[in-house]
């Protein structure tokens, strides 16, 4: 992926379709067929044949935080699409001040690298997560590297785009990662996690076990840092 321009919508949706529909490597939202890979988390992301993490790793390298995503625990990785979504959102804000302004990867490197390094902790969970089967549809609470609460849930879906088939009596299940912005009420329901309480994001690939920890990959529609 090019790192210094905002991707066109056609390219975004084309690559998303390729990455989401390739069934040789994983089930969207489900477990990897063979979840164990003989690589570090960083090297596994770098090896992606579609280059879905090239920009993410460029920023990781520039910030000098490779060890952060290779530490024991779980990395819930945003793809390059999440970074692009952030760049487009920031560009819209900058253009309110100057209609010719853009916000690019170079802008992050020049002005926001420290923020990037700090905010990546949102996606790092202290625990090395167990298989999806031990997660519940009601959600399980974890702490991220900022010591803030996040929720992971494993939920049935009746969305045909995510594998649901009316001819099957068994509904497919998918993982959601919920960023929490406000204190959760007692006996919360994960479906009630909406802004400003928090934001739910579908996990498109789950339970990859690298030599340094666990890895989940967020859906391409996510926006980096949950920027709004």
C-alpha positions as CSV (number, residue, x, y, z in Angstrom):
1,X,0.0,0.0,0.0
2,X,1.2,3.5,-0.6
3,X,1.9,5.2,2.6
4,X,1.7,8.9,1.8
5,X,-1.6,9.3,0.1
6,X,-5.2,8.7,1.0
7,X,-6.4,5.6,-0.8
8,X,-9.3,5.8,-3.2
9,X,-12.6,4.3,-2.3
10,X,-12.5,1.7,-5.2
11,X,-9.1,0.4,-4.0
12,X,-10.3,0.2,-0.4
13,X,-13.4,-1.9,-1.2
14,X,-11.5,-4.1,-3.7
15,X,-8.8,-5.0,-1.2
16,X,-11.4,-5.4,1.5
17,X,-13.2,-7.9,-0.6
18,X,-10.1,-9.9,-1.4
19,X,-8.9,-10.0,2.3
20,X,-12.3,-10.8,3.7
21,X,-13.2,-13.6,1.3
22,X,-10.0,-15.6,1.2
23,X,-11.0,-18.8,2.9
24,X,-7.7,-20.5,2.6
25,X,-6.2,-18.5,5.5
26,X,-9.0,-17.9,7.9
27,X,-12.7,-17.7,8.6
28,X,-13.9,-14.1,8.8
29,X,-14.7,-13.5,12.5
30,X,-13.8,-17.1,13.4
31,X,-10.8,-19.1,14.3
32,X,-7.8,-19.5,12.1
33,X,-7.8,-23.0,10.6
34,X,-4.3,-23.5,12.0
35,X,-3.9,-20.8,14.7
36,X,-0.3,-21.5,15.5
37,X,2.4,-19.7,13.5
38,X,6.1,-20.0,14.0
39,X,6.7,-16.2,13.9
40,X,6.6,-13.2,16.2
41,X,3.5,-11.1,16.0
42,X,5.5,-8.3,14.2
43,X,6.9,-10.8,11.6
44,X,3.4,-12.4,11.1
45,X,1.9,-9.0,10.3
46,X,4.8,-8.1,8.1
47,X,4.4,-11.3,6.1
48,X,0.8,-10.6,5.1
49,X,0.7,-11.0,1.3
50,X,-1.8,-8.2,0.8
51,X,0.3,-5.7,2.7
52,X,-2.6,-5.0,5.0
53,X,-0.3,-3.9,7.8
54,X,2.5,-2.1,5.9
55,X,1.6,1.4,7.1
56,X,1.0,0.2,10.6
57,X,4.4,-1.3,10.8
58,X,6.0,1.7,9.2
59,X,4.7,3.8,12.1
60,X,5.6,1.2,14.6
61,X,9.2,1.2,13.3
62,X,9.4,5.0,13.2
63,X,8.1,5.2,16.8
64,X,10.5,2.5,17.9
65,X,7.9,0.3,19.6
66,X,8.3,-3.0,17.9
67,X,8.7,-4.7,21.3
68,X,5.2,-3.4,22.2
69,X,3.4,-5.6,19.8
70,X,5.8,-8.5,20.4
71,X,5.2,-8.6,24.2
72,X,3.4,-11.4,25.9
73,X,-0.3,-10.8,25.8
74,X,-2.7,-10.0,23.0
75,X,-2.5,-7.5,20.2
76,X,-5.8,-6.5,18.6
77,X,-4.4,-5.2,15.4
78,X,-5.9,-2.4,13.3
79,X,-5.2,-2.8,9.6
80,X,-3.9,-0.1,7.2
81,X,-7.6,0.7,6.3
82,X,-8.1,1.9,9.9
83,X,-5.2,4.3,9.5
84,X,-6.6,5.5,6.2
85,X,-10.0,6.0,7.8
86,X,-8.3,8.1,10.4
87,X,-6.4,10.1,7.8
88,X,-9.6,10.9,5.9
89,X,-11.4,12.0,9.1
90,X,-8.5,14.2,10.1
91,X,-8.3,15.7,6.6
92,X,-12.0,16.7,6.9
93,X,-11.3,18.5,10.1
94,X,-8.2,20.2,8.8
95,X,-10.1,21.4,5.7
96,X,-12.5,23.3,8.0
97,X,-9.5,25.5,8.7
98,X,-7.9,25.3,5.3
99,X,-9.8,23.7,2.3
100,X,-6.5,22.6,0.7
101,X,-5.1,20.8,3.8
102,X,-4.6,17.1,4.0
103,X,-3.5,14.8,6.8
104,X,-1.2,12.0,5.7
105,X,1.1,9.4,7.1
106,X,3.9,11.9,7.0
107,X,1.7,14.2,9.2
108,X,1.4,11.4,11.8
109,X,5.2,10.9,11.7
110,X,5.9,14.7,11.9
111,X,3.2,15.7,14.5
112,X,1.7,12.6,16.1
113,X,4.3,9.9,16.5
114,X,4.3,10.2,20.3
115,X,0.6,10.0,20.4
116,X,0.6,7.0,18.0
117,X,3.0,5.2,20.3
118,X,1.0,5.9,23.4
119,X,-2.4,5.3,21.9
120,X,-1.4,1.9,20.4
121,X,-1.8,0.7,24.0
122,X,-5.6,0.8,23.5
123,X,-5.1,-2.4,21.3
124,X,-2.8,-4.3,23.6
125,X,-4.4,-6.6,26.2
126,X,-2.3,-7.8,29.1
127,X,-3.7,-11.3,29.0
128,X,-2.9,-13.9,26.3
129,X,-6.4,-14.7,25.3
130,X,-7.8,-18.2,25.4
131,X,-9.8,-19.7,22.4
132,X,-13.1,-18.1,21.4
133,X,-15.0,-20.9,23.0
134,X,-14.2,-19.5,26.5
135,X,-15.5,-16.1,25.6
136,X,-19.2,-15.5,26.2
137,X,-21.9,-13.8,24.3
138,X,-22.3,-11.5,27.3
139,X,-18.7,-10.3,27.1
140,X,-15.6,-10.8,29.1
141,X,-13.7,-7.9,30.7
142,X,-10.0,-7.5,30.2
143,X,-7.5,-4.7,30.9
144,X,-5.5,-3.1,28.1
145,X,-2.0,-1.7,28.4
146,X,-3.5,1.6,29.6
147,X,-5.1,-0.3,32.4
148,X,-8.5,0.5,30.9
149,X,-11.4,-1.9,30.6
150,X,-12.1,-3.5,27.2
151,X,-14.6,-6.2,26.4
152,X,-14.4,-9.2,24.1
153,X,-17.5,-11.1,23.3
154,X,-18.2,-14.1,21.1
155,X,-21.7,-13.7,19.5
156,X,-24.0,-15.5,17.1
157,X,-24.9,-13.6,13.9
158,X,-27.7,-13.9,11.4
159,X,-25.9,-11.8,8.8
160,X,-25.6,-13.7,5.5
161,X,-22.4,-11.7,4.8
162,X,-20.8,-13.3,7.8
163,X,-21.7,-16.9,7.0
164,X,-25.3,-17.2,8.2
165,X,-27.4,-19.7,6.3
166,X,-31.1,-20.1,6.8
167,X,-30.7,-23.8,5.9
168,X,-28.5,-24.4,8.9
169,X,-29.7,-24.8,12.5
170,X,-26.3,-23.6,13.8
171,X,-25.6,-19.8,13.7
172,X,-22.0,-18.7,13.0
173,X,-20.2,-16.9,15.8
174,X,-18.0,-13.8,15.6
175,X,-15.8,-12.0,18.0
176,X,-16.3,-8.3,18.9
177,X,-13.7,-6.1,20.6
178,X,-15.4,-3.2,22.5
179,X,-13.5,-0.1,23.4
180,X,-15.0,1.4,26.6
181,X,-15.2,5.2,26.9
182,X,-17.3,5.4,30.0
183,X,-17.9,3.2,33.1
184,X,-20.0,0.2,32.2
185,X,-23.2,-0.2,34.2
186,X,-23.6,-3.3,36.3
187,X,-25.0,-6.3,34.4
188,X,-24.3,-4.5,31.1
189,X,-25.4,-6.0,27.8
190,X,-22.8,-5.9,25.1
191,X,-25.4,-4.8,22.5
192,X,-25.9,-1.7,24.6
193,X,-22.2,-0.6,24.2
194,X,-22.8,2.4,21.9
195,X,-21.2,5.8,21.9
196,X,-20.5,7.5,24.3
197,X,-20.4,4.4,26.5
198,X,-18.0,2.8,24.0
199,X,-17.8,1.3,20.6
200,X,-18.0,-2.3,19.3
201,X,-15.7,-3.4,16.5
202,X,-15.9,-6.8,14.7
203,X,-12.8,-8.9,14.7
204,X,-12.3,-10.3,11.2
205,X,-9.5,-12.8,12.2
206,X,-9.1,-14.2,15.7
207,X,-6.9,-16.3,17.9
208,X,-3.7,-16.3,15.9
209,X,-1.0,-17.7,18.2
210,X,2.4,-16.4,17.4
211,X,5.6,-17.1,19.2
212,X,5.3,-14.0,21.3
213,X,1.5,-13.8,22.0
214,X,-2.0,-13.8,20.6
215,X,-3.3,-11.8,17.8
216,X,-6.8,-10.6,16.7
217,X,-7.3,-8.4,13.6
218,X,-10.0,-5.8,13.5
219,X,-12.4,-5.3,10.6
220,X,-11.2,-2.8,7.9
221,X,-14.1,-0.4,8.7
222,X,-12.5,0.5,12.0
223,X,-11.0,4.0,12.5
224,X,-7.6,4.2,14.2
225,X,-7.8,5.3,17.9
226,X,-11.6,5.3,17.7
227,X,-11.2,8.8,16.4
228,X,-14.5,10.6,16.0
